[in-house]
C-alpha cells in the first residue's frame, strides 16, 4: 500500500488549503473499513494527531484545529482530505497522511505547510 499526500504549500495566516491523500495498492473493501487521518510534525516537536475519520464517517480532531479543519474521505477514489481554514502560523508543519487497514498502519511521505503571519 502506498499513500501519496499533496496540497501543501505556503499561505498567509487566515488563508485556506486542502490536503489530499491518495491510497494505491489497497483493495476497496479494506480501504472502506479502514480508519485514516492526518498527523503533523513541526520543527523540534513530536508528531501529533490532527484529525482522523473512521469507517462509519465519525471523526475527531485535535483541540487546536476544531472548527477550522475538516477531514473527509472518498472511499470510491481511495482518498481522504483535510480542509484547513483560518490557518495560523502555529499550523506550520509537515503533514502526514495515514491509513490503518487490516491491522496495519500505512504512511504517506508528508507534505509541507507553511503559514506566514
N, CA, C and O atoms as a GROMACS GRO file, in nm:
protein
  468
    1UNK      N    1   0.086  -0.119   0.000
    1UNK     CA    2   0.000   0.000   0.000
    1UNK      C    3   0.089   0.124   0.000
    1UNK      O    4   0.185   0.133   0.077
    2UNK      N    5   0.056   0.217  -0.085
    2UNK     CA    6   0.130   0.344  -0.090
    2UNK      C    7   0.031   0.459  -0.075
    2UNK      O    8  -0.080   0.455  -0.128
    3UNK      N    9   0.074   0.560  -0.002
    3UNK     CA   10  -0.005   0.681   0.017
    3UNK      C   11   0.070   0.799  -0.040
    3UNK      O   12   0.190   0.816  -0.016
    4UNK      N   13  -0.001   0.880  -0.116
    4UNK     CA   14   0.059   1.000  -0.175
    4UNK      C   15  -0.017   1.122  -0.127
    4UNK      O   16  -0.134   1.141  -0.162
    5UNK      N   17   0.050   1.203  -0.048
    5UNK     CA   18  -0.012   1.326   0.002
    5UNK      C   19   0.024   1.442  -0.090
    5UNK      O   20   0.132   1.446  -0.148
    6UNK      N   21  -0.068   1.534  -0.103
    6UNK     CA   22  -0.046   1.652  -0.184
    6UNK      C   23  -0.127   1.768  -0.130
    6UNK      O   24  -0.215   1.750  -0.046
    7UNK      N   25  -0.098   1.886  -0.181
    7UNK     CA   26  -0.177   2.003  -0.145
    7UNK      C   27  -0.112   2.099  -0.051
    7UNK      O   28  -0.166   2.206  -0.025
    8UNK      N   29   0.004   2.066   0.001
    8UNK     CA   30   0.073   2.157   0.090
    8UNK      C   31   0.126   2.278   0.014
    8UNK      O   32   0.120   2.284  -0.108
    9UNK      N   33   0.176   2.373   0.089
    9UNK     CA   34   0.230   2.493   0.027
    9UNK      C   35   0.246   2.603   0.128
    9UNK      O   36   0.248   2.578   0.248
   10UNK      N   37   0.258   2.724   0.078
   10UNK     CA   38   0.273   2.840   0.164
   10UNK      C   39   0.150   2.926   0.153
   10UNK      O   40   0.097   2.949   0.044
   11UNK      N   41   0.104   2.974   0.267
   11UNK     CA   42  -0.016   3.055   0.271
   11UNK      C   43  -0.005   3.156   0.384
   11UNK      O   44   0.066   3.134   0.482
   12UNK      N   45  -0.074   3.264   0.372
   12UNK     CA   46  -0.075   3.364   0.479
   12UNK      C   47  -0.176   3.327   0.585
   12UNK      O   48  -0.274   3.256   0.559
   13UNK      N   49  -0.153   3.374   0.704
   13UNK     CA   50  -0.246   3.350   0.813
   13UNK      C   51  -0.386   3.393   0.774
   13UNK      O   52  -0.407   3.498   0.714
   14UNK      N   53  -0.482   3.308   0.810
   14UNK     CA   54  -0.620   3.335   0.774
   14UNK      C   55  -0.662   3.268   0.645
   14UNK      O   56  -0.781   3.265   0.611
   15UNK      N   57  -0.566   3.215   0.572
   15UNK     CA   58  -0.595   3.151   0.445
   15UNK      C   59  -0.641   3.007   0.461
   15UNK      O   60  -0.658   2.957   0.572
   16UNK      N   61  -0.661   2.942   0.347
   16UNK     CA   62  -0.711   2.806   0.344
   16UNK      C   63  -0.629   2.721   0.248
   16UNK      O   64  -0.574   2.770   0.150
   17UNK      N   65  -0.623   2.593   0.278
   17UNK     CA   66  -0.563   2.494   0.190
   17UNK      C   67  -0.635   2.362   0.211
   17UNK      O   68  -0.695   2.339   0.316
   18UNK      N   69  -0.628   2.277   0.111
   18UNK     CA   70  -0.687   2.144   0.123
   18UNK      C   71  -0.581   2.040   0.090
   18UNK      O   72  -0.524   2.041  -0.019
   19UNK      N   73  -0.556   1.952   0.184
   19UNK     CA   74  -0.463   1.843   0.162
   19UNK      C   75  -0.539   1.721   0.112
   19UNK      O   76  -0.654   1.697   0.151
   20UNK      N   77  -0.474   1.646   0.026
   20UNK     CA   78  -0.532   1.523  -0.027
   20UNK      C   79  -0.436   1.408  -0.005
   20UNK      O   80  -0.314   1.427  -0.002
   21UNK      N   81  -0.492   1.291   0.012
   21UNK     CA   82  -0.409   1.172   0.029
   21UNK      C   83  -0.473   1.059  -0.052
   21UNK      O   84  -0.588   1.022  -0.029
   22UNK      N   85  -0.396   1.007  -0.146
   22UNK     CA   86  -0.448   0.901  -0.232
   22UNK      C   87  -0.378   0.769  -0.199
   22UNK      O   88  -0.256   0.763  -0.193
   23UNK      N   89  -0.457   0.667  -0.178
   23UNK     CA   90  -0.404   0.534  -0.148
   23UNK      C   91  -0.406   0.449  -0.274
   23UNK      O   92  -0.500   0.454  -0.353
   24UNK      N   93  -0.301   0.372  -0.291
   24UNK     CA   94  -0.295   0.277  -0.401
   24UNK      C   95  -0.245   0.143  -0.347
   24UNK      O   96  -0.177   0.136  -0.244
   25UNK      N   97  -0.280   0.039  -0.419
   25UNK     CA   98  -0.235  -0.093  -0.376
   25UNK      C   99  -0.316  -0.152  -0.262
   25UNK      O  100  -0.269  -0.243  -0.194
   26UNK      N  101  -0.435  -0.100  -0.241
   26UNK     CA  102  -0.523  -0.150  -0.135
   26UNK      C  103  -0.659  -0.180  -0.195
   26UNK      O  104  -0.712  -0.100  -0.272
   27UNK      N  105  -0.715  -0.297  -0.159
   27UNK     CA  106  -0.845  -0.330  -0.215
   27UNK      C  107  -0.953  -0.242  -0.151
   27UNK      O  108  -0.939  -0.196  -0.038
   28UNK      N  109  -1.060  -0.220  -0.226
   28UNK     CA  110  -1.160  -0.124  -0.184
   28UNK      C  111  -1.222  -0.159  -0.050
   28UNK      O  112  -1.244  -0.071   0.033
   29UNK      N  113  -1.249  -0.286  -0.027
   29UNK     CA  114  -1.314  -0.325   0.097
   29UNK      C  115  -1.226  -0.296   0.218
   29UNK      O  116  -1.275  -0.259   0.324
   30UNK      N  117  -1.096  -0.312   0.202
   30UNK     CA  118  -1.005  -0.280   0.310
   30UNK      C  119  -1.001  -0.130   0.335
   30UNK      O  120  -1.000  -0.086   0.450
   31UNK      N  121  -0.998  -0.053   0.229
   31UNK     CA  122  -0.998   0.092   0.245
   31UNK      C  123  -1.128   0.137   0.311
   31UNK      O  124  -1.128   0.220   0.401
   32UNK      N  125  -1.237   0.081   0.263
   32UNK     CA  126  -1.370   0.119   0.313
   32UNK      C  127  -1.380   0.099   0.463
   32UNK      O  128  -1.438   0.182   0.533
   33UNK      N  129  -1.325  -0.009   0.512
   33UNK     CA  130  -1.336  -0.041   0.654
   33UNK      C  131  -1.225   0.019   0.738
   33UNK      O  132  -1.224   0.003   0.860
   34UNK      N  133  -1.134   0.087   0.674
   34UNK     CA  134  -1.019   0.140   0.746
   34UNK      C  135  -1.043   0.274   0.811
   34UNK      O  136  -1.139   0.346   0.781
   35UNK      N  137  -0.953   0.306   0.901
   35UNK     CA  138  -0.951   0.438   0.963
   35UNK      C  139  -0.835   0.516   0.902
   35UNK      O  140  -0.731   0.458   0.869
   36UNK      N  141  -0.853   0.645   0.887
   36UNK     CA  142  -0.749   0.724   0.823
   36UNK      C  143  -0.746   0.863   0.881
   36UNK      O  144  -0.840   0.906   0.947
   37UNK      N  145  -0.637   0.932   0.855
   37UNK     CA  146  -0.629   1.066   0.910
   37UNK      C  147  -0.499   1.134   0.875
   37UNK      O  148  -0.428   1.098   0.782
   38UNK      N  149  -0.472   1.236   0.957
   38UNK     CA  150  -0.355   1.321   0.934
   38UNK      C  151  -0.283   1.347   1.066
   38UNK      O  152  -0.345   1.375   1.169
   39UNK      N  153  -0.152   1.338   1.059
   39UNK     CA  154  -0.065   1.382   1.166
   39UNK      C  155   0.017   1.499   1.113
   39UNK      O  156   0.023   1.523   0.992
   40UNK      N  157   0.079   1.570   1.204
   40UNK     CA  158   0.172   1.674   1.163
   40UNK      C  159   0.290   1.679   1.259
   40UNK      O  160   0.281   1.639   1.374
   41UNK      N  161   0.399   1.729   1.206
   41UNK     CA  162   0.518   1.745   1.287
   41UNK      C  163   0.583   1.878   1.256
   41UNK      O  164   0.628   1.902   1.144
   42UNK      N  165   0.588   1.962   1.356
   42UNK     CA  166   0.654   2.092   1.344
   42UNK      C  167   0.800   2.077   1.384
   42UNK      O  168   0.836   1.984   1.456
   43UNK      N  169   0.885   2.167   1.339
   43UNK     CA  170   1.028   2.159   1.374
   43UNK      C  171   1.049   2.155   1.525
   43UNK      O  172   0.997   2.240   1.598
   44UNK      N  173   1.125   2.058   1.570
   44UNK     CA  174   1.156   2.047   1.711
   44UNK      C  175   1.045   1.991   1.798
   44UNK      O  176   1.057   1.988   1.920
   45UNK      N  177   0.938   1.945   1.735
   45UNK     CA  178   0.825   1.892   1.811
   45UNK      C  179   0.795   1.749   1.770
   45UNK      O  180   0.839   1.703   1.664
   46UNK      N  181   0.721   1.681   1.854
   46UNK     CA  182   0.681   1.544   1.823
   46UNK      C  183   0.566   1.544   1.722
   46UNK      O  184   0.491   1.641   1.710
   47UNK      N  185   0.554   1.435   1.652
   47UNK     CA  186   0.442   1.420   1.560
   47UNK      C  187   0.313   1.411   1.641
   47UNK      O  188   0.308   1.343   1.744
   48UNK      N  189   0.210   1.479   1.596
   48UNK     CA  190   0.084   1.481   1.669
   48UNK      C  191  -0.033   1.457   1.574
   48UNK      O  192  -0.030   1.493   1.456
   49UNK      N  193  -0.135   1.395   1.630
   49UNK     CA  194  -0.255   1.369   1.553
   49UNK      C  195  -0.331   1.500   1.531
   49UNK      O  196  -0.352   1.578   1.624
   50UNK      N  197  -0.371   1.522   1.407
   50UNK     CA  198  -0.450   1.640   1.374
   50UNK      C  199  -0.598   1.604   1.365
   50UNK      O  200  -0.683   1.667   1.428
   51UNK      N  201  -0.628   1.502   1.286
   51UNK     CA  202  -0.767   1.461   1.265
   51UNK      C  203  -0.769   1.318   1.214
   51UNK      O  204  -0.676   1.272   1.149
   52UNK      N  205  -0.878   1.249   1.245
   52UNK     CA  206  -0.894   1.114   1.194
   52UNK      C  207  -1.042   1.089   1.168
   52UNK      O  208  -1.129   1.150   1.229
   53UNK      N  209  -1.066   0.997   1.076
   53UNK     CA  210  -1.203   0.964   1.040
   53UNK      C  211  -1.215   0.813   1.031
   53UNK      O  212  -1.130   0.746   0.973
   54UNK      N  213  -1.322   0.761   1.089
   54UNK     CA  214  -1.341   0.617   1.093
   54UNK      C  215  -1.427   0.570   0.978
   54UNK      O  216  -1.478   0.650   0.899
   55UNK      N  217  -1.443   0.440   0.968
   55UNK     CA  218  -1.514   0.384   0.853
   55UNK      C  219  -1.658   0.430   0.847
   55UNK      O  220  -1.714   0.444   0.738
   56UNK      N  221  -1.720   0.454   0.960
   56UNK     CA  222  -1.859   0.498   0.960
   56UNK      C  223  -1.876   0.646   0.935
   56UNK      O  224  -1.988   0.697   0.925
   57UNK      N  225  -1.763   0.716   0.926
   57UNK     CA  226  -1.769   0.859   0.897
   57UNK      C  227  -1.750   0.948   1.019
   57UNK      O  228  -1.736   1.069   1.005
   58UNK      N  229  -1.748   0.890   1.138
   58UNK     CA  230  -1.726   0.972   1.256
   58UNK      C  231  -1.580   1.018   1.259
   58UNK      O  232  -1.492   0.950   1.206
   59UNK      N  233  -1.557   1.131   1.319
   59UNK     CA  234  -1.424   1.189   1.317
   59UNK      C  235  -1.391   1.254   1.450
   59UNK      O  236  -1.480   1.282   1.531
   60UNK      N  237  -1.265   1.276   1.471
   60UNK     CA  238  -1.224   1.356   1.586
   60UNK      C  239  -1.103   1.440   1.548
   60UNK      O  240  -1.028   1.408   1.456
   61UNK      N  241  -1.086   1.546   1.623
   61UNK     CA  242  -0.986   1.646   1.591
   61UNK      C  243  -0.905   1.684   1.714
   61UNK      O  244  -0.951   1.675   1.828
   62UNK      N  245  -0.785   1.727   1.687
   62UNK     CA  246  -0.705   1.790   1.792
   62UNK      C  247  -0.776   1.919   1.831
   62UNK      O  248  -0.834   1.987   1.746
   63UNK      N  249  -0.771   1.952   1.957
   63UNK     CA  250  -0.845   2.070   2.006
   63UNK      C  251  -0.807   2.197   1.930
   63UNK      O  252  -0.893   2.281   1.904
   64UNK      N  253  -0.682   2.211   1.895
   64UNK     CA  254  -0.636   2.337   1.836
   64UNK      C  255  -0.689   2.359   1.694
   64UNK      O  256  -0.681   2.470   1.642
   65UNK      N  257  -0.743   2.255   1.632
   65UNK     CA  258  -0.792   2.271   1.495
   65UNK      C  259  -0.943   2.257   1.485
   65UNK      O  260  -1.000   2.274   1.377
   66UNK      N  261  -1.008   2.228   1.595
   66UNK     CA  262  -1.154   2.213   1.592
   66UNK      C  263  -1.219   2.341   1.543
   66UNK      O  264  -1.183   2.451   1.586
   67UNK      N  265  -1.313   2.325   1.454
   67UNK     CA  266  -1.383   2.440   1.398
   67UNK      C  267  -1.311   2.505   1.281
   67UNK      O  268  -1.368   2.589   1.212
   68UNK      N  269  -1.187   2.466   1.258
   68UNK     CA  270  -1.110   2.522   1.146
   68UNK      C  271  -1.079   2.418   1.039
   68UNK      O  272  -1.078   2.449   0.920
   69UNK      N  273  -1.053   2.295   1.082
   69UNK     CA  274  -1.017   2.188   0.990
   69UNK      C  275  -1.133   2.090   0.977
   69UNK      O  276  -1.208   2.067   1.072
   70UNK      N  277  -1.146   2.033   0.857
   70UNK     CA  278  -1.247   1.930   0.834
   70UNK      C  279  -1.185   1.814   0.758
   70UNK      O  280  -1.125   1.832   0.652
   71UNK      N  281  -1.201   1.696   0.813
   71UNK     CA  282  -1.150   1.576   0.746
   71UNK      C  283  -1.265   1.507   0.674
   71UNK      O  284  -1.378   1.505   0.723
   72UNK      N  285  -1.236   1.452   0.559
   72UNK     CA  286  -1.337   1.380   0.482
   72UNK      C  287  -1.270   1.267   0.405
   72UNK      O  288  -1.147   1.261   0.396
   73UNK      N  289  -1.352   1.178   0.351
   73UNK     CA  290  -1.298   1.066   0.276
   73UNK      C  291  -1.388   1.036   0.158
   73UNK      O  292  -1.508   1.060   0.162
   74UNK      N  293  -1.327   0.982   0.054
   74UNK     CA  294  -1.399   0.936  -0.064
   74UNK      C  295  -1.354   0.794  -0.089
   74UNK      O  296  -1.251   0.770  -0.151
   75UNK      N  297  -1.432   0.700  -0.040
   75UNK     CA  298  -1.389   0.560  -0.047
   75UNK      C  299  -1.373   0.511  -0.190
   75UNK      O  300  -1.281   0.436  -0.222
   76UNK      N  301  -1.463   0.554  -0.277
   76UNK     CA  302  -1.458   0.507  -0.416
   76UNK      C  303  -1.327   0.547  -0.483
   76UNK      O  304  -1.275   0.475  -0.568
   77UNK      N  305  -1.274   0.664  -0.443
   77UNK     CA  306  -1.149   0.712  -0.500
   77UNK      C  307  -1.029   0.670  -0.417
   77UNK      O  308  -0.914   0.694  -0.455
   78UNK      N  309  -1.056   0.606  -0.303
   78UNK     CA  310  -0.947   0.569  -0.212
   78UNK      C  311  -0.868   0.693  -0.170
   78UNK      O  312  -0.745   0.694  -0.171
   79UNK      N  313  -0.940   0.796  -0.135
   79UNK     CA  314  -0.876   0.921  -0.096
   79UNK      C  315  -0.936   0.975   0.033
   79UNK      O  316  -1.052   0.950   0.064
   80UNK      N  317  -0.856   1.050   0.106
   80UNK     CA  318  -0.910   1.130   0.214
   80UNK      C  319  -0.846   1.268   0.211
   80UNK      O  320  -0.741   1.289   0.150
   81UNK      N  321  -0.912   1.361   0.277
   81UNK     CA  322  -0.879   1.501   0.262
   81UNK      C  323  -0.875   1.572   0.397
   81UNK      O  324  -0.932   1.525   0.496
   82UNK      N  325  -0.807   1.684   0.397
   82UNK     CA  326  -0.809   1.772   0.514
   82UNK      C  327  -0.826   1.915   0.465
   82UNK      O  328  -0.733   1.975   0.411
   83UNK      N  329  -0.945   1.967   0.484
   83UNK     CA  330  -0.972   2.107   0.451
   83UNK      C  331  -0.930   2.192   0.570
   83UNK      O  332  -0.979   2.172   0.681
   84UNK      N  333  -0.841   2.286   0.545
   84UNK     CA  334  -0.788   2.369   0.653
   84UNK      C  335  -0.822   2.514   0.627
   84UNK      O  336  -0.780   2.572   0.527
   85UNK      N  337  -0.898   2.572   0.716
   85UNK     CA  338  -0.938   2.712   0.707
   85UNK      C  339  -0.882   2.792   0.824
   85UNK      O  340  -0.838   2.735   0.924
   86UNK      N  341  -0.884   2.921   0.809
   86UNK     CA  342  -0.836   3.010   0.916
   86UNK      C  343  -0.699   2.965   0.967
   86UNK      O  344  -0.676   2.954   1.088
   87UNK      N  345  -0.611   2.941   0.875
   87UNK     CA  346  -0.479   2.889   0.911
   87UNK      C  347  -0.401   2.988   0.995
   87UNK      O  348  -0.410   3.110   0.978
   88UNK      N  349  -0.323   2.932   1.086
   88UNK     CA  350  -0.242   3.010   1.178
   88UNK      C  351  -0.096   2.970   1.163
   88UNK      O  352  -0.066   2.859   1.120
   89UNK      N  353  -0.005   3.060   1.197
   89UNK     CA  354   0.138   3.025   1.189
   89UNK      C  355   0.171   2.898   1.267
   89UNK      O  356   0.263   2.824   1.230
   90UNK      N  357   0.097   2.872   1.374
   90UNK     CA  358   0.120   2.752   1.455
   90UNK      C  359   0.083   2.624   1.381
   90UNK      O  360   0.117   2.515   1.426
   91UNK      N  361   0.014   2.636   1.269
   91UNK     CA  362  -0.019   2.518   1.189
   91UNK      C  363   0.097   2.475   1.098
   91UNK      O  364   0.091   2.370   1.033
   92UNK      N  365   0.200   2.557   1.092
   92UNK     CA  366   0.316   2.524   1.010
   92UNK      C  367   0.378   2.392   1.054
   92UNK      O  368   0.415   2.376   1.170
   93UNK      N  369   0.389   2.300   0.961
   93UNK     CA  370   0.441   2.167   0.993
   93UNK      C  371   0.446   2.084   0.865
   93UNK      O  372   0.396   2.125   0.760
   94UNK      N  373   0.505   1.968   0.877
   94UNK     CA  374   0.492   1.868   0.772
   94UNK      C  375   0.372   1.781   0.809
   94UNK      O  376   0.363   1.730   0.920
   95UNK      N  377   0.281   1.766   0.716
   95UNK     CA  378   0.159   1.689   0.739
   95UNK      C  379   0.172   1.551   0.674
   95UNK      O  380   0.209   1.538   0.557
   96UNK      N  381   0.141   1.450   0.753
   96UNK     CA  382   0.149   1.312   0.707
   96UNK      C  383   0.011   1.248   0.708
   96UNK      O  384  -0.062   1.257   0.807
   97UNK      N  385  -0.023   1.185   0.600
   97UNK     CA  386  -0.148   1.112   0.600
   97UNK      C  387  -0.122   0.966   0.635
   97UNK      O  388  -0.012   0.914   0.614
   98UNK      N  389  -0.222   0.902   0.689
   98UNK     CA  390  -0.209   0.761   0.721
   98UNK      C  391  -0.342   0.691   0.694
   98UNK      O  392  -0.449   0.752   0.688
   99UNK      N  393  -0.328   0.562   0.676
   99UNK     CA  394  -0.444   0.473   0.666
   99UNK      C  395  -0.414   0.352   0.754
   99UNK      O  396  -0.306   0.294   0.747
  100UNK      N  397  -0.511   0.316   0.836
  100UNK     CA  398  -0.498   0.194   0.915
  100UNK      C  399  -0.600   0.095   0.863
  100UNK      O  400  -0.721   0.117   0.873
  101UNK      N  401  -0.549  -0.012   0.809
  101UNK     CA  402  -0.637  -0.114   0.749
  101UNK      C  403  -0.571  -0.250   0.767
  101UNK      O  404  -0.448  -0.263   0.765
  102UNK      N  405  -0.655  -0.351   0.785
  102UNK     CA  406  -0.602  -0.487   0.802
  102UNK      C  407  -0.500  -0.492   0.914
  102UNK      O  408  -0.399  -0.562   0.904
  103UNK      N  409  -0.526  -0.419   1.022
  103UNK     CA  410  -0.439  -0.417   1.140
  103UNK      C  411  -0.299  -0.363   1.111
  103UNK      O  412  -0.205  -0.392   1.186
  104UNK      N  413  -0.285  -0.286   1.006
  104UNK     CA  414  -0.155  -0.227   0.973
  104UNK      C  415  -0.171  -0.078   0.951
  104UNK      O  416  -0.277  -0.030   0.909
  105UNK      N  417  -0.063  -0.007   0.980
  105UNK     CA  418  -0.058   0.138   0.956
  105UNK      C  419   0.025   0.166   0.832
  105UNK      O  420   0.134   0.112   0.814
  106UNK      N  421  -0.029   0.249   0.747
  106UNK     CA  422   0.044   0.291   0.628
  106UNK      C  423   0.058   0.443   0.632
  106UNK      O  424  -0.033   0.514   0.673
  107UNK      N  425   0.175   0.490   0.588
  107UNK     CA  426   0.204   0.634   0.596
  107UNK      C  427   0.242   0.691   0.462
  107UNK      O  428   0.308   0.626   0.381
  108UNK      N  429   0.200   0.816   0.440
  108UNK     CA  430   0.249   0.892   0.328
  108UNK      C  431   0.379   0.961   0.365
  108UNK      O  432   0.418   0.961   0.482
  109UNK      N  433   0.446   1.020   0.269
  109UNK     CA  434   0.576   1.082   0.291
  109UNK      C  435   0.569   1.220   0.353
  109UNK      O  436   0.670   1.270   0.402
  110UNK      N  437   0.454   1.282   0.351
  110UNK     CA  438   0.443   1.413   0.412
  110UNK      C  439   0.441   1.525   0.311
  110UNK      O  440   0.503   1.517   0.205
  111UNK      N  441   0.370   1.628   0.347
  111UNK     CA  442   0.364   1.748   0.264
  111UNK      C  443   0.377   1.869   0.356
  111UNK      O  444   0.315   1.875   0.462
  112UNK      N  445   0.457   1.966   0.314
  112UNK     CA  446   0.490   2.081   0.398
  112UNK      C  447   0.381   2.187   0.388
  112UNK      O  448   0.337   2.223   0.278
  113UNK      N  449   0.340   2.236   0.502
  113UNK     CA  450   0.252   2.353   0.509
  113UNK      C  451   0.326   2.462   0.584
  113UNK      O  452   0.375   2.440   0.696
  114UNK      N  453   0.334   2.579   0.525
  114UNK     CA  454   0.396   2.694   0.590
  114UNK      C  455   0.295   2.807   0.592
  114UNK      O  456   0.245   2.850   0.488
  115UNK      N  457   0.265   2.855   0.712
  115UNK     CA  458   0.170   2.965   0.730
  115UNK      C  459   0.248   3.085   0.782
  115UNK      O  460   0.309   3.080   0.888
  116UNK      N  461   0.244   3.193   0.707
  116UNK     CA  462   0.316   3.314   0.746
  116UNK      C  463   0.220   3.415   0.806
  116UNK      O  464   0.103   3.424   0.768
  117UNK      N  465   0.273   3.491   0.900
  117UNK     CA  466   0.188   3.590   0.969
  117UNK      C  467   0.188   3.722   0.894
  117UNK      O  468   0.123   3.817   0.938
   0.00000   0.00000   0.00000
